[in-house]
Amino acid sequence: MKCSEPPTTPVPVRYRAGVVGESRRVVHPAVLEWDGAIYLARCGEPLPVSQVEVEPHGMPCMKCAALLSLGVAPAHGRRGVRMVGGVIEAA
Ligand SMILES: [Zn+2]
C-alpha cells in the first residue's frame, strides 16, 4: 500500500479468503473512512479494514463498475455506517 497518496484516493480492495464466500470476494474501489476503520466501496458496501486486502487483479464488483460507467456519483461520504454488535453495516 502506498502511503504517499491522499486518503481520499480509492484503492481496490476485497474481502480476505475465508471471511466471506468466494462469490462475494469481488474487488471494490473504496476509500478509507471512519478514521481508517473501514473502507467504503463506491457501491456503498462498508468493508472493515481488518477483513480486507488490497488487490487490484480480482473480479471487479459489478455494482461498482455499473455506477462508474453510468457516471453516478460515488457513495463515498453519502451513506452513513454504524457499528451493531461489532458488525459494521450501512445505515
Ligand atoms: Zn462494489
PDB file of the backbone (N, CA, C, O) and the ligand in Angstrom, with CONECT records:
HET     ZN  A 101       1
ATOM      1  N   MET A   1       0.850  -1.193   0.000  1.00  0.00           N
ATOM      2  CA  MET A   1       0.000   0.000   0.000  1.00  0.00           C
ATOM      3  C   MET A   1       0.884   1.241   0.000  1.00  0.00           C
ATOM      4  O   MET A   1       1.875   1.318   0.726  1.00  0.00           O
ATOM      5  N   LYS A   2       0.503   2.214  -0.834  1.00  0.00           N
ATOM      6  CA  LYS A   2       1.275   3.439  -0.902  1.00  0.00           C
ATOM      7  C   LYS A   2       0.779   4.423   0.157  1.00  0.00           C
ATOM      8  O   LYS A   2      -0.423   4.638   0.316  1.00  0.00           O
ATOM      9  N   CYS A   3       1.719   5.004   0.866  1.00  0.00           N
ATOM     10  CA  CYS A   3       1.344   5.942   1.916  1.00  0.00           C
ATOM     11  C   CYS A   3       1.358   7.375   1.404  1.00  0.00           C
ATOM     12  O   CYS A   3       0.892   8.289   2.085  1.00  0.00           O
ATOM     13  N   SER A   4       1.894   7.570   0.200  1.00  0.00           N
ATOM     14  CA  SER A   4       2.034   8.928  -0.312  1.00  0.00           C
ATOM     15  C   SER A   4       0.730   9.459  -0.897  1.00  0.00           C
ATOM     16  O   SER A   4       0.585  10.663  -1.113  1.00  0.00           O
ATOM     17  N   GLU A   5      -0.220   8.558  -1.153  1.00  0.00           N
ATOM     18  CA  GLU A   5      -1.473   9.000  -1.750  1.00  0.00           C
ATOM     19  C   GLU A   5      -2.361   9.668  -0.698  1.00  0.00           C
ATOM     20  O   GLU A   5      -2.333   9.294   0.475  1.00  0.00           O
ATOM     21  N   PRO A   6      -3.146  10.656  -1.126  1.00  0.00           N
ATOM     22  CA  PRO A   6      -4.090  11.252  -0.174  1.00  0.00           C
ATOM     23  C   PRO A   6      -5.123  10.212   0.242  1.00  0.00           C
ATOM     24  O   PRO A   6      -5.423   9.305  -0.534  1.00  0.00           O
ATOM     25  N   PRO A   7      -5.671  10.321   1.441  1.00  0.00           N
ATOM     26  CA  PRO A   7      -6.578   9.303   1.973  1.00  0.00           C
ATOM     27  C   PRO A   7      -7.861   9.148   1.179  1.00  0.00           C
ATOM     28  O   PRO A   7      -8.547   8.136   1.322  1.00  0.00           O
ATOM     29  N   THR A   8      -8.209  10.128   0.340  1.00  0.00           N
ATOM     30  CA  THR A   8      -9.462  10.033  -0.400  1.00  0.00           C
ATOM     31  C   THR A   8      -9.310   9.309  -1.730  1.00  0.00           C
ATOM     32  O   THR A   8     -10.297   9.133  -2.444  1.00  0.00           O
ATOM     33  N   THR A   9      -8.095   8.882  -2.083  1.00  0.00           N
ATOM     34  CA  THR A   9      -7.893   8.155  -3.325  1.00  0.00           C
ATOM     35  C   THR A   9      -8.429   6.734  -3.186  1.00  0.00           C
ATOM     36  O   THR A   9      -7.981   5.991  -2.313  1.00  0.00           O
ATOM     37  N   PRO A  10      -9.390   6.344  -4.042  1.00  0.00           N
ATOM     38  CA  PRO A  10      -9.920   4.978  -3.922  1.00  0.00           C
ATOM     39  C   PRO A  10      -8.841   3.936  -4.192  1.00  0.00           C
ATOM     40  O   PRO A  10      -7.998   4.118  -5.070  1.00  0.00           O
ATOM     41  N   VAL A  11      -8.871   2.860  -3.443  1.00  0.00           N
ATOM     42  CA  VAL A  11      -7.959   1.743  -3.662  1.00  0.00           C
ATOM     43  C   VAL A  11      -8.801   0.493  -3.908  1.00  0.00           C
ATOM     44  O   VAL A  11      -9.913   0.385  -3.392  1.00  0.00           O
ATOM     45  N   PRO A  12      -8.279  -0.455  -4.695  1.00  0.00           N
ATOM     46  CA  PRO A  12      -9.028  -1.693  -4.951  1.00  0.00           C
ATOM     47  C   PRO A  12      -8.907  -2.643  -3.761  1.00  0.00           C
ATOM     48  O   PRO A  12      -7.810  -3.083  -3.417  1.00  0.00           O
ATOM     49  N   VAL A  13     -10.023  -2.947  -3.150  1.00  0.00           N
ATOM     50  CA  VAL A  13      -9.990  -3.849  -2.002  1.00  0.00           C
ATOM     51  C   VAL A  13     -11.035  -4.945  -2.159  1.00  0.00           C
ATOM     52  O   VAL A  13     -12.047  -4.766  -2.837  1.00  0.00           O
ATOM     53  N   ARG A  14     -10.776  -6.076  -1.526  1.00  0.00           N
ATOM     54  CA  ARG A  14     -11.751  -7.163  -1.483  1.00  0.00           C
ATOM     55  C   ARG A  14     -11.577  -7.894  -0.158  1.00  0.00           C
ATOM     56  O   ARG A  14     -10.556  -7.763   0.517  1.00  0.00           O
ATOM     57  N   TYR A  15     -12.606  -8.672   0.197  1.00  0.00           N
ATOM     58  CA  TYR A  15     -12.532  -9.440   1.434  1.00  0.00           C
ATOM     59  C   TYR A  15     -11.429 -10.482   1.350  1.00  0.00           C
ATOM     60  O   TYR A  15     -11.160 -11.033   0.282  1.00  0.00           O
ATOM     61  N   ARG A  16     -10.805 -10.741   2.464  1.00  0.00           N
ATOM     62  CA  ARG A  16      -9.796 -11.793   2.539  1.00  0.00           C
ATOM     63  C   ARG A  16     -10.471 -13.156   2.362  1.00  0.00           C
ATOM     64  O   ARG A  16     -11.673 -13.298   2.590  1.00  0.00           O
ATOM     65  N   ALA A  17      -9.691 -14.146   1.957  1.00  0.00           N
ATOM     66  CA  ALA A  17     -10.199 -15.511   1.810  1.00  0.00           C
ATOM     67  C   ALA A  17     -10.719 -16.003   3.160  1.00  0.00           C
ATOM     68  O   ALA A  17     -10.067 -15.822   4.188  1.00  0.00           O
ATOM     69  N   GLY A  18     -11.893 -16.625   3.149  1.00  0.00           N
ATOM     70  CA  GLY A  18     -12.429 -17.201   4.367  1.00  0.00           C
ATOM     71  C   GLY A  18     -13.357 -16.272   5.136  1.00  0.00           C
ATOM     72  O   GLY A  18     -14.123 -16.728   5.984  1.00  0.00           O
ATOM     73  N   VAL A  19     -13.297 -14.960   4.848  1.00  0.00           N
ATOM     74  CA  VAL A  19     -14.165 -14.014   5.550  1.00  0.00           C
ATOM     75  C   VAL A  19     -15.588 -14.112   5.013  1.00  0.00           C
ATOM     76  O   VAL A  19     -16.555 -14.122   5.774  1.00  0.00           O
ATOM     77  N   VAL A  20     -15.697 -14.184   3.700  1.00  0.00           N
ATOM     78  CA  VAL A  20     -17.000 -14.337   3.046  1.00  0.00           C
ATOM     79  C   VAL A  20     -16.874 -15.411   1.971  1.00  0.00           C
ATOM     80  O   VAL A  20     -15.777 -15.906   1.710  1.00  0.00           O
ATOM     81  N   GLY A  21     -17.995 -15.772   1.346  1.00  0.00           N
ATOM     82  CA  GLY A  21     -17.966 -16.747   0.264  1.00  0.00           C
ATOM     83  C   GLY A  21     -17.209 -16.189  -0.933  1.00  0.00           C
ATOM     84  O   GLY A  21     -17.116 -14.974  -1.111  1.00  0.00           O
ATOM     85  N   GLU A  22     -16.671 -17.083  -1.748  1.00  0.00           N
ATOM     86  CA  GLU A  22     -15.876 -16.657  -2.907  1.00  0.00           C
ATOM     87  C   GLU A  22     -16.651 -15.718  -3.826  1.00  0.00           C
ATOM     88  O   GLU A  22     -16.066 -14.819  -4.430  1.00  0.00           O
ATOM     89  N   SER A  23     -17.968 -15.922  -3.936  1.00  0.00           N
ATOM     90  CA  SER A  23     -18.760 -15.089  -4.840  1.00  0.00           C
ATOM     91  C   SER A  23     -18.809 -13.631  -4.388  1.00  0.00           C
ATOM     92  O   SER A  23     -19.088 -12.732  -5.182  1.00  0.00           O
ATOM     93  N   ARG A  24     -18.537 -13.410  -3.107  1.00  0.00           N
ATOM     94  CA  ARG A  24     -18.561 -12.028  -2.603  1.00  0.00           C
ATOM     95  C   ARG A  24     -17.180 -11.397  -2.573  1.00  0.00           C
ATOM     96  O   ARG A  24     -17.028 -10.240  -2.180  1.00  0.00           O
ATOM     97  N   ARG A  25     -16.178 -12.154  -2.989  1.00  0.00           N
ATOM     98  CA  ARG A  25     -14.813 -11.613  -2.943  1.00  0.00           C
ATOM     99  C   ARG A  25     -14.501 -10.848  -4.222  1.00  0.00           C
ATOM    100  O   ARG A  25     -13.531 -11.144  -4.921  1.00  0.00           O
ATOM    101  N   VAL A  26     -15.342  -9.857  -4.513  1.00  0.00           N
ATOM    102  CA  VAL A  26     -15.109  -9.017  -5.676  1.00  0.00           C
ATOM    103  C   VAL A  26     -14.344  -7.773  -5.238  1.00  0.00           C
ATOM    104  O   VAL A  26     -14.352  -7.392  -4.068  1.00  0.00           O
ATOM    105  N   VAL A  27     -13.688  -7.156  -6.209  1.00  0.00           N
ATOM    106  CA  VAL A  27     -12.843  -6.007  -5.905  1.00  0.00           C
ATOM    107  C   VAL A  27     -13.644  -4.710  -6.043  1.00  0.00           C
ATOM    108  O   VAL A  27     -14.188  -4.412  -7.107  1.00  0.00           O
ATOM    109  N   HIS A  28     -13.706  -3.953  -4.958  1.00  0.00           N
ATOM    110  CA  HIS A  28     -14.405  -2.668  -4.955  1.00  0.00           C
ATOM    111  C   HIS A  28     -13.380  -1.536  -4.913  1.00  0.00           C
ATOM    112  O   HIS A  28     -12.393  -1.627  -4.183  1.00  0.00           O
ATOM    113  N   PRO A  29     -13.603  -0.466  -5.691  1.00  0.00           N
ATOM    114  CA  PRO A  29     -12.838   0.753  -5.435  1.00  0.00           C
ATOM    115  C   PRO A  29     -13.400   1.380  -4.165  1.00  0.00           C
ATOM    116  O   PRO A  29     -14.595   1.664  -4.086  1.00  0.00           O
ATOM    117  N   ALA A  30     -12.553   1.594  -3.184  1.00  0.00           N
ATOM    118  CA  ALA A  30     -13.053   2.050  -1.891  1.00  0.00           C
ATOM    119  C   ALA A  30     -12.100   3.060  -1.269  1.00  0.00           C
ATOM    120  O   ALA A  30     -10.906   3.077  -1.568  1.00  0.00           O
ATOM    121  N   VAL A  31     -12.639   3.884  -0.414  1.00  0.00           N
ATOM    122  CA  VAL A  31     -11.819   4.866   0.307  1.00  0.00           C
ATOM    123  C   VAL A  31     -11.910   4.588   1.799  1.00  0.00           C
ATOM    124  O   VAL A  31     -12.912   4.079   2.303  1.00  0.00           O
ATOM    125  N   LEU A  32     -10.838   4.937   2.481  1.00  0.00           N
ATOM    126  CA  LEU A  32     -10.805   4.768   3.929  1.00  0.00           C
ATOM    127  C   LEU A  32     -11.683   5.812   4.596  1.00  0.00           C
ATOM    128  O   LEU A  32     -11.589   7.002   4.295  1.00  0.00           O
ATOM    129  N   GLU A  33     -12.533   5.358   5.502  1.00  0.00           N
ATOM    130  CA  GLU A  33     -13.346   6.293   6.281  1.00  0.00           C
ATOM    131  C   GLU A  33     -13.338   5.824   7.731  1.00  0.00           C
ATOM    132  O   GLU A  33     -12.707   4.829   8.089  1.00  0.00           O
ATOM    133  N   TRP A  34     -14.055   6.572   8.539  1.00  0.00           N
ATOM    134  CA  TRP A  34     -14.145   6.218   9.960  1.00  0.00           C
ATOM    135  C   TRP A  34     -12.763   6.127  10.594  1.00  0.00           C
ATOM    136  O   TRP A  34     -12.444   5.149  11.270  1.00  0.00           O
ATOM    137  N   ASP A  35     -11.948   7.149  10.373  1.00  0.00           N
ATOM    138  CA  ASP A  35     -10.600   7.180  10.947  1.00  0.00           C
ATOM    139  C   ASP A  35      -9.794   5.931  10.602  1.00  0.00           C
ATOM    140  O   ASP A  35      -9.012   5.428  11.408  1.00  0.00           O
ATOM    141  N   GLY A  36     -10.009   5.446   9.372  1.00  0.00           N
ATOM    142  CA  GLY A  36      -9.229   4.297   8.924  1.00  0.00           C
ATOM    143  C   GLY A  36      -9.754   2.961   9.395  1.00  0.00           C
ATOM    144  O   GLY A  36      -9.059   1.952   9.271  1.00  0.00           O
ATOM    145  N   ALA A  37     -10.982   2.922   9.943  1.00  0.00           N
ATOM    146  CA  ALA A  37     -11.538   1.665  10.439  1.00  0.00           C
ATOM    147  C   ALA A  37     -12.192   0.841   9.336  1.00  0.00           C
ATOM    148  O   ALA A  37     -12.198  -0.389   9.393  1.00  0.00           O
ATOM    149  N   ILE A  38     -12.739   1.519   8.335  1.00  0.00           N
ATOM    150  CA  ILE A  38     -13.398   0.789   7.253  1.00  0.00           C
ATOM    151  C   ILE A  38     -13.042   1.400   5.906  1.00  0.00           C
ATOM    152  O   ILE A  38     -12.694   2.576   5.799  1.00  0.00           O
ATOM    153  N   TYR A  39     -13.142   0.556   4.880  1.00  0.00           N
ATOM    154  CA  TYR A  39     -13.135   1.047   3.510  1.00  0.00           C
ATOM    155  C   TYR A  39     -14.592   1.132   3.092  1.00  0.00           C
ATOM    156  O   TYR A  39     -15.350   0.184   3.295  1.00  0.00           O
ATOM    157  N   LEU A  40     -14.996   2.264   2.505  1.00  0.00           N
ATOM    158  CA  LEU A  40     -16.347   2.365   1.994  1.00  0.00           C
ATOM    159  C   LEU A  40     -16.274   2.272   0.473  1.00  0.00           C
ATOM    160  O   LEU A  40     -15.666   3.115  -0.186  1.00  0.00           O
ATOM    161  N   ALA A  41     -16.905   1.228  -0.071  1.00  0.00           N
ATOM    162  CA  ALA A  41     -16.855   0.987  -1.507  1.00  0.00           C
ATOM    163  C   ALA A  41     -17.717   1.984  -2.259  1.00  0.00           C
ATOM    164  O   ALA A  41     -18.613   2.604  -1.686  1.00  0.00           O
ATOM    165  N   ARG A  42     -17.438   2.133  -3.554  1.00  0.00           N
ATOM    166  CA  ARG A  42     -18.236   3.025  -4.392  1.00  0.00           C
ATOM    167  C   ARG A  42     -19.706   2.624  -4.375  1.00  0.00           C
ATOM    168  O   ARG A  42     -20.589   3.480  -4.412  1.00  0.00           O
ATOM    169  N   CYS A  43     -19.963   1.318  -4.319  1.00  0.00           N
ATOM    170  CA  CYS A  43     -21.342   0.837  -4.324  1.00  0.00           C
ATOM    171  C   CYS A  43     -22.011   0.992  -2.961  1.00  0.00           C
ATOM    172  O   CYS A  43     -23.199   0.706  -2.816  1.00  0.00           O
ATOM    173  N   GLY A  44     -21.259   1.441  -1.970  1.00  0.00           N
ATOM    174  CA  GLY A  44     -21.841   1.686  -0.668  1.00  0.00           C
ATOM    175  C   GLY A  44     -21.558   0.613   0.361  1.00  0.00           C
ATOM    176  O   GLY A  44     -21.920   0.767   1.527  1.00  0.00           O
ATOM    177  N   GLU A  45     -20.914  -0.480  -0.049  1.00  0.00           N
ATOM    178  CA  GLU A  45     -20.631  -1.548   0.896  1.00  0.00           C
ATOM    179  C   GLU A  45     -19.489  -1.162   1.828  1.00  0.00           C
ATOM    180  O   GLU A  45     -18.409  -0.796   1.364  1.00  0.00           O
ATOM    181  N   PRO A  46     -19.717  -1.241   3.142  1.00  0.00           N
ATOM    182  CA  PRO A  46     -18.643  -0.970   4.089  1.00  0.00           C
ATOM    183  C   PRO A  46     -17.791  -2.215   4.307  1.00  0.00           C
ATOM    184  O   PRO A  46     -18.315  -3.293   4.586  1.00  0.00           O
ATOM    185  N   LEU A  47     -16.481  -2.061   4.179  1.00  0.00           N
ATOM    186  CA  LEU A  47     -15.574  -3.197   4.305  1.00  0.00           C
ATOM    187  C   LEU A  47     -14.608  -2.937   5.458  1.00  0.00           C
ATOM    188  O   LEU A  47     -13.742  -2.068   5.357  1.00  0.00           O
ATOM    189  N   PRO A  48     -14.752  -3.684   6.549  1.00  0.00           N
ATOM    190  CA  PRO A  48     -13.842  -3.482   7.684  1.00  0.00           C
ATOM    191  C   PRO A  48     -12.394  -3.723   7.266  1.00  0.00           C
ATOM    192  O   PRO A  48     -12.081  -4.733   6.636  1.00  0.00           O
ATOM    193  N   VAL A  49     -11.522  -2.794   7.620  1.00  0.00           N
ATOM    194  CA  VAL A  49     -10.119  -2.860   7.209  1.00  0.00           C
ATOM    195  C   VAL A  49      -9.475  -4.184   7.588  1.00  0.00           C
ATOM    196  O   VAL A  49      -8.669  -4.728   6.832  1.00  0.00           O
ATOM    197  N   SER A  50      -9.834  -4.708   8.771  1.00  0.00           N
ATOM    198  CA  SER A  50      -9.208  -5.935   9.250  1.00  0.00           C
ATOM    199  C   SER A  50      -9.617  -7.166   8.450  1.00  0.00           C
ATOM    200  O   SER A  50      -8.994  -8.221   8.568  1.00  0.00           O
ATOM    201  N   GLN A  51     -10.678  -7.031   7.624  1.00  0.00           N
ATOM    202  CA  GLN A  51     -11.181  -8.194   6.888  1.00  0.00           C
ATOM    203  C   GLN A  51     -10.907  -8.136   5.395  1.00  0.00           C
ATOM    204  O   GLN A  51     -11.345  -9.010   4.648  1.00  0.00           O
ATOM    205  N   VAL A  52     -10.181  -7.109   4.953  1.00  0.00           N
ATOM    206  CA  VAL A  52      -9.968  -6.964   3.516  1.00  0.00           C
ATOM    207  C   VAL A  52      -8.492  -6.913   3.172  1.00  0.00           C
ATOM    208  O   VAL A  52      -7.634  -6.732   4.035  1.00  0.00           O
ATOM    209  N   GLU A  53      -8.220  -7.079   1.877  1.00  0.00           N
ATOM    210  CA  GLU A  53      -6.870  -6.957   1.359  1.00  0.00           C
ATOM    211  C   GLU A  53      -6.927  -6.042   0.140  1.00  0.00           C
ATOM    212  O   GLU A  53      -7.947  -5.970  -0.546  1.00  0.00           O
ATOM    213  N   VAL A  54      -5.833  -5.351  -0.121  1.00  0.00           N
ATOM    214  CA  VAL A  54      -5.755  -4.521  -1.316  1.00  0.00           C
ATOM    215  C   VAL A  54      -5.329  -5.422  -2.461  1.00  0.00           C
ATOM    216  O   VAL A  54      -4.237  -5.990  -2.442  1.00  0.00           O
ATOM    217  N   GLU A  55      -6.201  -5.554  -3.466  1.00  0.00           N
ATOM    218  CA  GLU A  55      -5.961  -6.497  -4.556  1.00  0.00           C
ATOM    219  C   GLU A  55      -6.567  -5.961  -5.855  1.00  0.00           C
ATOM    220  O   GLU A  55      -7.784  -6.007  -6.036  1.00  0.00           O
ATOM    221  N   PRO A  56      -5.734  -5.460  -6.749  1.00  0.00           N
ATOM    222  CA  PRO A  56      -6.253  -4.862  -7.986  1.00  0.00           C
ATOM    223  C   PRO A  56      -6.620  -5.867  -9.071  1.00  0.00           C
ATOM    224  O   PRO A  56      -7.207  -5.479 -10.081  1.00  0.00           O
ATOM    225  N   HIS A  57      -6.291  -7.154  -8.894  1.00  0.00           N
ATOM    226  CA  HIS A  57      -6.443  -8.097 -10.001  1.00  0.00           C
ATOM    227  C   HIS A  57      -7.605  -9.067  -9.872  1.00  0.00           C
ATOM    228  O   HIS A  57      -7.731  -9.972 -10.697  1.00  0.00           O
ATOM    229  N   GLY A  58      -8.455  -8.913  -8.872  1.00  0.00           N
ATOM    230  CA  GLY A  58      -9.580  -9.829  -8.727  1.00  0.00           C
ATOM    231  C   GLY A  58     -10.733  -9.475  -9.646  1.00  0.00           C
ATOM    232  O   GLY A  58     -10.625  -8.574 -10.478  1.00  0.00           O
ATOM    233  N   MET A  59     -11.829 -10.186  -9.492  1.00  0.00           N
ATOM    234  CA  MET A  59     -13.021  -9.897 -10.275  1.00  0.00           C
ATOM    235  C   MET A  59     -13.665  -8.617  -9.742  1.00  0.00           C
ATOM    236  O   MET A  59     -13.913  -8.495  -8.542  1.00  0.00           O
ATOM    237  N   PRO A  60     -13.935  -7.659 -10.645  1.00  0.00           N
ATOM    238  CA  PRO A  60     -14.480  -6.380 -10.158  1.00  0.00           C
ATOM    239  C   PRO A  60     -15.924  -6.501  -9.689  1.00  0.00           C
ATOM    240  O   PRO A  60     -16.679  -7.337 -10.185  1.00  0.00           O
ATOM    241  N   CYS A  61     -16.297  -5.671  -8.740  1.00  0.00           N
ATOM    242  CA  CYS A  61     -17.675  -5.596  -8.275  1.00  0.00           C
ATOM    243  C   CYS A  61     -18.523  -5.015  -9.399  1.00  0.00           C
ATOM    244  O   CYS A  61     -18.253  -3.915  -9.881  1.00  0.00           O
ATOM    245  N   MET A  62     -19.551  -5.757  -9.817  1.00  0.00           N
ATOM    246  CA  MET A  62     -20.390  -5.324 -10.932  1.00  0.00           C
ATOM    247  C   MET A  62     -21.162  -4.046 -10.599  1.00  0.00           C
ATOM    248  O   MET A  62     -21.390  -3.198 -11.462  1.00  0.00           O
ATOM    249  N   LYS A  63     -21.552  -3.929  -9.345  1.00  0.00           N
ATOM    250  CA  LYS A  63     -22.300  -2.747  -8.927  1.00  0.00           C
ATOM    251  C   LYS A  63     -21.417  -1.500  -9.008  1.00  0.00           C
ATOM    252  O   LYS A  63     -21.836  -0.452  -9.499  1.00  0.00           O
ATOM    253  N   CYS A  64     -20.194  -1.639  -8.517  1.00  0.00           N
ATOM    254  CA  CYS A  64     -19.258  -0.523  -8.584  1.00  0.00           C
ATOM    255  C   CYS A  64     -18.970  -0.157 -10.041  1.00  0.00           C
ATOM    256  O   CYS A  64     -18.930   1.020 -10.398  1.00  0.00           O
ATOM    257  N   ALA A  65     -18.769  -1.185 -10.884  1.00  0.00           N
ATOM    258  CA  ALA A  65     -18.453  -0.947 -12.287  1.00  0.00           C
ATOM    259  C   ALA A  65     -19.614  -0.264 -12.996  1.00  0.00           C
ATOM    260  O   ALA A  65     -19.409   0.634 -13.812  1.00  0.00           O
ATOM    261  N   ALA A  66     -20.849  -0.697 -12.680  1.00  0.00           N
ATOM    262  CA  ALA A  66     -22.031  -0.109 -13.298  1.00  0.00           C
ATOM    263  C   ALA A  66     -22.181   1.350 -12.896  1.00  0.00           C
ATOM    264  O   ALA A  66     -22.483   2.204 -13.730  1.00  0.00           O
ATOM    265  N   LEU A  67     -21.970   1.631 -11.626  1.00  0.00           N
ATOM    266  CA  LEU A  67     -22.077   3.006 -11.139  1.00  0.00           C
ATOM    267  C   LEU A  67     -21.036   3.888 -11.821  1.00  0.00           C
ATOM    268  O   LEU A  67     -21.296   5.042 -12.162  1.00  0.00           O
ATOM    269  N   LEU A  68     -19.849   3.311 -12.008  1.00  0.00           N
ATOM    270  CA  LEU A  68     -18.761   4.053 -12.639  1.00  0.00           C
ATOM    271  C   LEU A  68     -19.119   4.379 -14.085  1.00  0.00           C
ATOM    272  O   LEU A  68     -18.930   5.511 -14.531  1.00  0.00           O
ATOM    273  N   SER A  69     -19.644   3.377 -14.833  1.00  0.00           N
ATOM    274  CA  SER A  69     -19.948   3.580 -16.247  1.00  0.00           C
ATOM    275  C   SER A  69     -21.128   4.519 -16.437  1.00  0.00           C
ATOM    276  O   SER A  69     -21.221   5.190 -17.465  1.00  0.00           O
ATOM    277  N   LEU A  70     -22.020   4.578 -15.475  1.00  0.00           N
ATOM    278  CA  LEU A  70     -23.174   5.472 -15.567  1.00  0.00           C
ATOM    279  C   LEU A  70     -22.831   6.890 -15.125  1.00  0.00           C
ATOM    280  O   LEU A  70     -23.621   7.817 -15.296  1.00  0.00           O
ATOM    281  N   GLY A  71     -21.647   7.039 -14.560  1.00  0.00           N
ATOM    282  CA  GLY A  71     -21.242   8.353 -14.108  1.00  0.00           C
ATOM    283  C   GLY A  71     -21.949   8.786 -12.841  1.00  0.00           C
ATOM    284  O   GLY A  71     -22.013   9.975 -12.530  1.00  0.00           O
ATOM    285  N   VAL A  72     -22.477   7.824 -12.115  1.00  0.00           N
ATOM    286  CA  VAL A  72     -23.157   8.137 -10.863  1.00  0.00           C
ATOM    287  C   VAL A  72     -22.116   8.546  -9.823  1.00  0.00           C
ATOM    288  O   VAL A  72     -21.041   7.953  -9.734  1.00  0.00           O
ATOM    289  N   ALA A  73     -22.445   9.540  -9.060  1.00  0.00           N
ATOM    290  CA  ALA A  73     -21.527   9.981  -8.017  1.00  0.00           C
ATOM    291  C   ALA A  73     -21.277   8.834  -7.047  1.00  0.00           C
ATOM    292  O   ALA A  73     -22.199   8.095  -6.702  1.00  0.00           O
ATOM    293  N   PRO A  74     -20.045   8.686  -6.615  1.00  0.00           N
ATOM    294  CA  PRO A  74     -19.744   7.585  -5.695  1.00  0.00           C
ATOM    295  C   PRO A  74     -20.495   7.710  -4.387  1.00  0.00           C
ATOM    296  O   PRO A  74     -20.870   8.802  -3.962  1.00  0.00           O
ATOM    297  N   ALA A  75     -20.703   6.579  -3.767  1.00  0.00           N
ATOM    298  CA  ALA A  75     -21.405   6.545  -2.482  1.00  0.00           C
ATOM    299  C   ALA A  75     -20.550   7.113  -1.361  1.00  0.00           C
ATOM    300  O   ALA A  75     -21.042   7.390  -0.267  1.00  0.00           O
ATOM    301  N   HIS A  76     -19.274   7.280  -1.645  1.00  0.00           N
ATOM    302  CA  HIS A  76     -18.365   7.758  -0.614  1.00  0.00           C
ATOM    303  C   HIS A  76     -18.920   8.987   0.091  1.00  0.00           C
ATOM    304  O   HIS A  76     -19.241   9.989  -0.548  1.00  0.00           O
ATOM    305  N   GLY A  77     -19.026   8.907   1.359  1.00  0.00           N
ATOM    306  CA  GLY A  77     -19.425  10.065   2.136  1.00  0.00           C
ATOM    307  C   GLY A  77     -20.921  10.342   2.120  1.00  0.00           C
ATOM    308  O   GLY A  77     -21.391  11.202   2.863  1.00  0.00           O
ATOM    309  N   ARG A  78     -21.679   9.632   1.288  1.00  0.00           N
ATOM    310  CA  ARG A  78     -23.107   9.899   1.227  1.00  0.00           C
ATOM    311  C   ARG A  78     -23.902   8.991   2.159  1.00  0.00           C
ATOM    312  O   ARG A  78     -24.982   9.355   2.624  1.00  0.00           O
ATOM    313  N   ARG A  79     -23.362   7.823   2.424  1.00  0.00           N
ATOM    314  CA  ARG A  79     -24.077   6.889   3.286  1.00  0.00           C
ATOM    315  C   ARG A  79     -23.366   6.732   4.605  1.00  0.00           C
ATOM    316  O   ARG A  79     -22.141   6.630   4.666  1.00  0.00           O
ATOM    317  N   GLY A  80     -24.135   6.715   5.636  1.00  0.00           N
ATOM    318  CA  GLY A  80     -23.539   6.503   6.946  1.00  0.00           C
ATOM    319  C   GLY A  80     -23.337   5.027   7.201  1.00  0.00           C
ATOM    320  O   GLY A  80     -23.950   4.181   6.549  1.00  0.00           O
ATOM    321  N   VAL A  81     -22.494   4.729   8.130  1.00  0.00           N
ATOM    322  CA  VAL A  81     -22.336   3.357   8.574  1.00  0.00           C
ATOM    323  C   VAL A  81     -22.445   3.355  10.089  1.00  0.00           C
ATOM    324  O   VAL A  81     -22.259   4.381  10.743  1.00  0.00           O
ATOM    325  N   ARG A  82     -22.742   2.218  10.619  1.00  0.00           N
ATOM    326  CA  ARG A  82     -22.870   2.134  12.070  1.00  0.00           C
ATOM    327  C   ARG A  82     -22.333   0.784  12.540  1.00  0.00           C
ATOM    328  O   ARG A  82     -22.245  -0.176  11.774  1.00  0.00           O
ATOM    329  N   MET A  83     -21.992   0.743  13.774  1.00  0.00           N
ATOM    330  CA  MET A  83     -21.478  -0.484  14.358  1.00  0.00           C
ATOM    331  C   MET A  83     -22.599  -1.138  15.164  1.00  0.00           C
ATOM    332  O   MET A  83     -23.122  -0.547  16.109  1.00  0.00           O
ATOM    333  N   VAL A  84     -22.962  -2.368  14.780  1.00  0.00           N
ATOM    334  CA  VAL A  84     -24.025  -3.080  15.509  1.00  0.00           C
ATOM    335  C   VAL A  84     -23.456  -4.397  16.014  1.00  0.00           C
ATOM    336  O   VAL A  84     -23.189  -5.309  15.233  1.00  0.00           O
ATOM    337  N   GLY A  85     -23.276  -4.486  17.303  1.00  0.00           N
ATOM    338  CA  GLY A  85     -22.757  -5.726  17.888  1.00  0.00           C
ATOM    339  C   GLY A  85     -21.423  -6.140  17.298  1.00  0.00           C
ATOM    340  O   GLY A  85     -21.168  -7.327  17.092  1.00  0.00           O
ATOM    341  N   GLY A  86     -20.578  -5.169  17.028  1.00  0.00           N
ATOM    342  CA  GLY A  86     -19.263  -5.474  16.490  1.00  0.00           C
ATOM    343  C   GLY A  86     -19.247  -5.631  14.980  1.00  0.00           C
ATOM    344  O   GLY A  86     -18.188  -5.815  14.380  1.00  0.00           O
ATOM    345  N   VAL A  87     -20.429  -5.558  14.363  1.00  0.00           N
ATOM    346  CA  VAL A  87     -20.503  -5.677  12.908  1.00  0.00           C
ATOM    347  C   VAL A  87     -20.788  -4.308  12.318  1.00  0.00           C
ATOM    348  O   VAL A  87     -21.710  -3.613  12.744  1.00  0.00           O
ATOM    349  N   ILE A  88     -19.986  -3.929  11.330  1.00  0.00           N
ATOM    350  CA  ILE A  88     -20.190  -2.643  10.680  1.00  0.00           C
ATOM    351  C   ILE A  88     -21.134  -2.855   9.503  1.00  0.00           C
ATOM    352  O   ILE A  88     -20.912  -3.730   8.667  1.00  0.00           O
ATOM    353  N   GLU A  89     -22.171  -2.060   9.448  1.00  0.00           N
ATOM    354  CA  GLU A  89     -23.097  -2.180   8.324  1.00  0.00           C
ATOM    355  C   GLU A  89     -23.517  -0.793   7.841  1.00  0.00           C
ATOM    356  O   GLU A  89     -23.371   0.203   8.549  1.00  0.00           O
ATOM    357  N   ALA A  90     -24.043  -0.758   6.614  1.00  0.00           N
ATOM    358  CA  ALA A  90     -24.517   0.507   6.075  1.00  0.00           C
ATOM    359  C   ALA A  90     -25.770   0.935   6.815  1.00  0.00           C
ATOM    360  O   ALA A  90     -26.646   0.116   7.090  1.00  0.00           O
ATOM    361  N   ALA A  91     -25.854   2.201   7.133  1.00  0.00           N
ATOM    362  CA  ALA A  91     -27.009   2.686   7.886  1.00  0.00           C
ATOM    363  C   ALA A  91     -28.150   3.015   6.927  1.00  0.00           C
ATOM    364  O   ALA A  91     -29.219   3.441   7.363  1.00  0.00           O
TER     365      ALA A  91
HETATM  366 ZN    ZN A 101     -18.804  -2.580  -5.007  1.00  0.00          ZN2+
END
